C-alpha cells in the first residue's frame, strides 16, 4: 500500500482499535480498507450512527476516502460525489480532500469533522 508500510499500518490499526474496537482491515480490488461498524456521526447528523469504510490511500483522485453506508444528512450542504462498490454493496463519500500523512484514527476524525465543519 503506497504511503503506508505494512508494519506502520498494523501499528496504526491497533491504535485505531482502541477507539473503534470492531474495526477490521481488508483488501479489495488493490486497495486496503478499514471497516468500522456503528461509527457515531458528529452532532446534528442523521442517522446518528453509520457503518464507514476508510481507504487511507489515494482513491478516485482523493488522498484518502471515508465511505459511508448511508448518505448522511448534515447541517451543511455536502457534495456526495463518490460511490464505490465495496464488500458487495454500494458505499457513498462526499467531496473532502487532503486528509493524508496522519495516523488512521486522525484520518477518520478529520473526515467525520468534514461533515459539519
Legacy VTK file of the C-alpha trace (Angstrom):
# vtk DataFile Version 3.0
C-alpha trace
ASCII
DATASET POLYDATA
POINTS 117 float
0.000 0.000 0.000
1.586 3.231 -1.148
2.173 5.727 1.653
1.962 3.057 4.329
4.365 0.294 5.212
2.540 -2.798 6.399
4.170 -2.596 9.850
3.150 1.056 10.130
-0.403 0.136 9.060
-0.577 -2.607 11.688
0.668 -0.276 14.462
-1.790 2.450 13.492
-4.611 -0.062 13.133
-4.025 -1.297 16.679
-4.232 2.312 17.913
-7.479 2.788 15.950
-8.927 -0.391 17.502
-8.519 1.122 20.967
-11.316 3.525 19.986
-13.096 1.535 17.250
-12.988 -1.921 18.815
-14.810 -3.737 15.980
-12.726 -2.274 13.145
-11.369 -4.715 10.558
-8.700 -4.356 7.870
-9.312 -5.937 4.472
-8.088 -5.651 0.909
-10.257 -5.493 -2.174
-9.505 -4.515 -5.774
-5.956 -3.414 -4.905
-6.998 -1.113 -2.051
-6.537 -1.503 1.679
-9.670 -0.610 3.627
-10.632 -0.345 7.273
-14.237 -1.242 8.009
-15.688 0.455 11.101
-19.206 -0.656 12.040
-21.583 1.573 14.004
-19.464 4.727 13.847
-21.008 7.687 15.679
-21.583 10.723 13.484
-20.961 14.286 14.685
-23.860 16.106 16.428
-26.576 17.259 14.038
-26.085 14.383 11.579
-28.749 11.839 10.614
-28.583 8.972 11.008
-26.519 9.436 14.182
-24.665 6.140 13.572
-23.494 4.522 10.326
-21.016 1.921 9.164
-17.989 3.509 7.465
-15.020 2.298 5.452
-11.748 4.222 5.471
-9.445 3.968 2.482
-6.214 5.506 3.843
-4.585 5.689 0.422
-5.317 7.586 -2.787
-8.713 6.622 -4.140
-10.619 8.169 -7.061
-8.478 11.327 -7.111
-8.576 11.931 -3.334
-5.676 11.470 -0.904
-7.938 9.225 1.214
-11.667 8.493 1.353
-14.186 7.721 4.047
-17.114 5.795 2.596
-20.466 5.745 4.397
-23.128 3.059 4.255
-25.736 5.845 4.368
-25.804 9.301 2.821
-25.583 11.382 5.970
-27.872 14.387 6.374
-25.776 17.197 7.812
-26.232 20.805 8.946
-24.248 21.943 5.894
-24.523 21.220 2.172
-22.149 18.464 1.011
-21.258 17.171 -2.433
-21.873 13.395 -2.217
-19.938 12.695 -5.409
-18.266 9.408 -4.501
-19.680 5.943 -4.884
-17.900 2.642 -4.653
-18.989 -0.976 -4.644
-17.142 -2.478 -1.654
-17.880 -5.676 0.265
-20.720 -6.438 -2.114
-22.661 -3.219 -1.566
-22.805 0.434 -2.579
-20.972 2.965 -0.357
-21.061 6.777 -0.515
-18.455 9.514 0.002
-18.619 13.283 -0.017
-16.050 15.546 -1.630
-13.373 16.114 1.014
-9.674 16.038 0.172
-6.167 16.391 1.572
-6.610 14.064 4.541
-3.279 12.244 4.490
0.027 11.770 6.305
-1.546 11.237 9.712
-2.480 8.281 11.919
-5.542 6.280 10.844
-7.638 7.452 13.805
-6.903 11.077 12.896
-7.941 10.368 9.288
-11.312 9.078 10.472
-11.767 12.059 12.818
-10.859 14.566 10.097
-13.220 13.008 7.555
-16.045 12.990 10.130
-15.293 16.594 11.031
-15.787 17.422 7.345
-19.469 16.539 7.739
-20.093 19.561 9.945
-17.099 21.937 9.817
LINES 1 118
117 0 1 2 3 4 5 6 7 8 9 10 11 12 13 14 15 16 17 18 19 20 21 22 23 24 25 26 27 28 29 30 31 32 33 34 35 36 37 38 39 40 41 42 43 44 45 46 47 48 49 50 51 52 53 54 55 56 57 58 59 60 61 62 63 64 65 66 67 68 69 70 71 72 73 74 75 76 77 78 79 80 81 82 83 84 85 86 87 88 89 90 91 92 93 94 95 96 97 98 99 100 101 102 103 104 105 106 107 108 109 110 111 112 113 114 115 116
